[in-house]
Amino acid sequence: MQDPDGDGTYSVSLVLPRGRHSYKFVVNGSIWHHDAENPLSEPDGHAGLNSVLELGGQEPSAPARRGDGEIAREELVHDPEDLAGIPRPRLGVAGNLTSRYDLTVLDEVLAADPRRQALLLGPVEDGIPVPRSDRVHRFGALPHSELARRLVRADVGLVPMADHPANLSSCPLKALESLAAGLPVVPARNAVIDRWVASHPDLLFPVDCREDWAPAVARALEAGADPGFAARARAAAREHSWARRAEGLLAVLDRLTEARTD
């Protein structure tokens, strides 16, 4: 990779065939990093991750113009086979779907627009009520890399936390994973969600009651149609990455150490 103008941005141009490609960045010849801005990844066999790029053969949604500088996420990452026949808009619900989720809110969300499709990206606990609809698609348990491949092909991430004591102040990581996939997020409100909304009011659309879900999804779909939305969502997710949290913890420890030394 080269930085000919010295602005700190390195780039390289490659011609790749259609198919699945794994890659990493090598810094200073020895430090290997996966691409933090790409939500698609797979284990590298050495306790780390490779980033994944999938190049398919679908026709572009709009004509490309040489030099327009536009990269359309949907043209780089194409539907897995089990998503190919599911129309949009798609609403992704990811995770281990236990009693801490209220999937019945999908009744109102789907009834509000006959085009909407729900993707249940994870195992559903026995006995959990799930709407009976041909627009609710179950995918069962998925490896993380396969879950990411499908979540990135949704249009909105839903986090329908139930009225459960464990959810009052929990940190809903699936909301962050949806942001990392470049999606607007519609979560049930709790104390942690309120803090995130204060920082990112244009990325998350929290709900307080059952009647809020359908209109919140409509607002999220409208926001997600902005071409710059995915980049803003991913930038917000990076603010809450494990690496960023570790940096914050180390900074606190450094301050404590300095105070004891003084």
C-alpha positions in Angstrom: 0.0 0.0 0.0 1.2 3.5 -0.8 0.7 7.0 0.5 2.0 9.2 -2.4 0.7 12.5 -1.1 1.7 12.0 2.5 -1.7 12.6 4.0 -1.7 9.4 6.1 -4.1 7.5 3.9 -2.7 4.4 2.3 -4.3 2.7 -0.6 -3.8 -0.1 -3.2 -5.7 -1.1 -6.3 -6.3 -4.8 -7.0 -8.3 -6.6 -9.6 -10.1 -9.5 -7.9 -12.3 -12.3 -9.4 -15.8 -12.9 -8.2 -16.0 -15.0 -5.1 -14.9 -14.9 -1.4 -11.7 -13.3 -0.5 -10.0 -13.2 3.0 -7.6 -10.4 3.9 -5.7 -8.6 6.6 -3.6 -5.4 6.9 0.1 -5.8 7.8 1.6 -2.8 9.6 5.3 -2.2 9.6 5.9 -5.6 8.2 5.0 -7.6 11.3 1.7 -6.4 12.9 -1.4 -8.1 11.5 -4.8 -6.4 11.8 -8.2 -7.3 10.4 -10.3 -4.6 8.9 -12.3 -3.0 11.8 -14.6 -1.3 9.3 -15.7 -4.5 7.7 -18.3 -6.4 9.7 -17.7 -9.6 7.8 -14.9 -11.8 9.3 -13.9 -15.4 9.9 -11.4 -17.1 12.2 -7.9 -17.1 10.9 -6.8 -20.3 12.6 -4.5 -18.5 15.0 -7.0 -17.1 17.5 -7.5 -14.0 15.4 -9.8 -12.9 12.5 -9.5 -12.5 8.8 -11.7 -9.9 7.1 -13.9 -11.2 4.3 -14.9 -9.6 1.0 -17.5 -11.2 -1.2 -17.7 -10.2 -4.8 -20.9 -11.5 -6.6 -22.4 -11.2 -10.0 -25.6 -9.3 -9.4 -26.4 -6.3 -11.6 -25.7 -2.9 -9.9 -28.7 -1.0 -8.5 -27.6 2.1 -10.3 -25.2 2.8 -13.2 -21.6 3.4 -12.0 -19.7 6.4 -13.3 -15.9 6.3 -13.6 -14.3 8.5 -10.9 -17.5 9.1 -8.9 -15.8 7.8 -5.8 -18.9 5.9 -4.7 -18.6 2.4 -3.3 -22.0 0.7 -2.7 -21.9 -1.8 0.1 -24.8 -3.8 -1.4 -22.8 -4.3 -4.6 -19.8 -5.7 -2.8 -21.6 -8.0 -0.4 -24.3 -10.1 -1.9 -27.0 -12.2 -0.4 -26.2 -15.7 1.0 -28.4 -18.3 -0.8 -30.9 -18.5 2.1 -31.6 -14.7 1.9 -31.8 -14.5 -1.9 -35.6 -14.9 -2.1 -36.4 -12.7 0.8 -37.5 -9.2 -0.3 -36.8 -5.9 1.4 -37.1 -4.2 3.8 -35.5 -6.8 6.1 -35.6 -6.4 9.9 -32.8 -8.3 11.6 -33.1 -9.7 15.2 -29.8 -11.2 16.1 -28.7 -13.3 19.1 -29.7 -16.1 21.4 -33.4 -15.4 21.5 -34.5 -16.3 25.0 -37.2 -15.0 27.3 -35.3 -11.7 27.6 -36.6 -10.9 24.1 -40.2 -10.1 23.2 -40.6 -11.3 19.6 -44.4 -10.7 19.7 -43.7 -7.0 18.9 -43.1 -8.2 15.3 -46.9 -8.6 15.0 -47.3 -4.8 15.0 -44.1 -4.1 13.0 -45.1 -6.5 10.2 -48.8 -5.5 10.2 -47.8 -1.8 9.6 -46.2 -2.6 6.2 -46.9 -5.8 4.2 -43.5 -5.5 2.6 -41.5 -5.9 5.8 -39.7 -9.2 6.5 -38.2 -10.3 9.9 -34.9 -12.3 10.0 -34.4 -14.2 13.3 -30.7 -14.7 13.3 -30.1 -17.0 16.2 -31.7 -19.9 18.0 -35.2 -19.3 19.5 -35.7 -20.8 23.0 -38.5 -23.3 23.3 -41.7 -21.8 24.4 -40.9 -18.3 23.3 -43.9 -16.8 21.5 -43.1 -16.1 17.8 -45.6 -14.6 15.3 -46.9 -17.1 12.9 -46.2 -15.5 9.6 -44.5 -16.4 6.3 -42.7 -13.1 6.7 -40.8 -14.3 9.8 -37.7 -16.2 8.7 -35.9 -18.4 11.2 -32.2 -19.1 10.6 -31.3 -20.9 13.8 -27.9 -20.9 15.4 -25.2 -19.4 13.2 -21.4 -19.0 13.6 -20.6 -15.4 14.2 -19.2 -14.9 10.7 -22.3 -16.3 9.1 -24.6 -14.2 11.3 -22.6 -11.1 10.3 -23.0 -12.0 6.6 -26.8 -12.0 7.1 -27.1 -9.1 9.5 -25.2 -6.8 7.1 -27.9 -7.6 4.5 -30.7 -6.4 6.7 -32.1 -2.8 6.6 -32.8 -2.3 10.3 -31.5 -4.0 13.4 -34.2 -4.7 16.0 -33.4 -5.3 19.7 -36.8 -6.2 21.2 -35.8 -6.6 24.8 -38.7 -7.8 27.0 -39.8 -6.3 30.3 -37.4 -8.4 32.2 -35.4 -7.4 35.4 -32.1 -8.4 33.7 -32.7 -5.9 30.9 -33.2 -2.8 33.0 -29.5 -1.8 32.9 -28.0 -4.5 30.6 -25.6 -3.6 27.8 -27.4 -4.8 24.6 -24.4 -5.7 22.5 -26.6 -6.7 19.6 -27.4 -3.0 19.2 -23.7 -2.3 18.7 -23.3 -5.3 16.3 -26.2 -3.8 14.2 -24.4 -0.4 14.2 -21.2 -2.2 13.1 -23.2 -3.7 10.3 -24.1 -0.2 9.2 -27.7 -0.4 10.2 -30.1 1.9 12.0 -31.1 0.3 15.3 -34.6 0.1 17.0 -34.1 -1.1 20.6 -36.3 -1.3 23.6 -35.3 1.6 25.9 -33.1 1.1 29.0 -30.5 3.1 30.9 -27.6 2.1 28.6 -29.6 2.7 25.4 -30.5 6.2 26.7 -26.8 7.0 27.1 -26.0 5.8 23.6 -29.0 7.8 22.1 -27.7 11.0 23.9 -24.5 10.6 21.8 -26.0 9.3 18.6 -29.7 10.5 18.3 -29.7 10.0 14.6 -28.6 6.3 14.7 -30.8 4.7 17.3 -34.6 4.9 17.6 -35.6 3.6 21.0 -39.1 2.6 22.0 -40.9 2.8 25.3 -44.1 0.8 24.6 -45.6 -1.7 22.2 -47.3 1.0 20.1 -43.9 2.7 19.4 -42.3 -0.2 17.5 -43.9 0.2 14.1 -43.4 4.0 13.7 -39.9 3.7 15.1 -39.0 1.1 12.4 -40.5 3.5 9.8 -38.2 6.3 11.0 -35.2 4.0 11.1 -35.8 2.8 7.5 -36.0 6.4 6.4 -32.7 7.3 8.2 -30.9 4.3 6.8 -31.7 5.3 3.2 -29.2 8.1 3.6 -26.0 7.1 1.6 -23.8 8.2 4.5 -25.6 6.4 7.2 -23.7 3.2 7.2 -20.3 5.0 7.7 -21.7 7.0 10.6 -23.1 3.9 12.3 -19.9 2.0 12.0 -17.9 4.9 13.4 -20.3 5.0 16.4 -19.8 1.3 16.9 -16.0 1.7 17.0 -16.4 4.1 19.9 -17.7 1.2 21.9 -15.4 -1.6 20.7 -13.5 -3.8 23.1 -10.3 -2.2 22.1 -11.6 1.3 22.9 -12.9 0.0 26.3 -9.6 -1.5 27.0 -7.9 1.8 26.2 -10.2 3.6 28.6 -9.5 1.1 31.4 -5.8 1.4 30.9 -6.0 5.2 31.0 -7.8 4.9 34.4 -5.1 2.5 35.7 -2.4 4.9 34.5 -4.0 7.8 36.4 -4.3 5.7 39.5 -0.7 4.6 39.3 0.4 8.2 38.8 -1.6 9.3 41.8 -0.1 6.7 44.1 3.4 7.6 42.8 2.8 11.3 43.7 
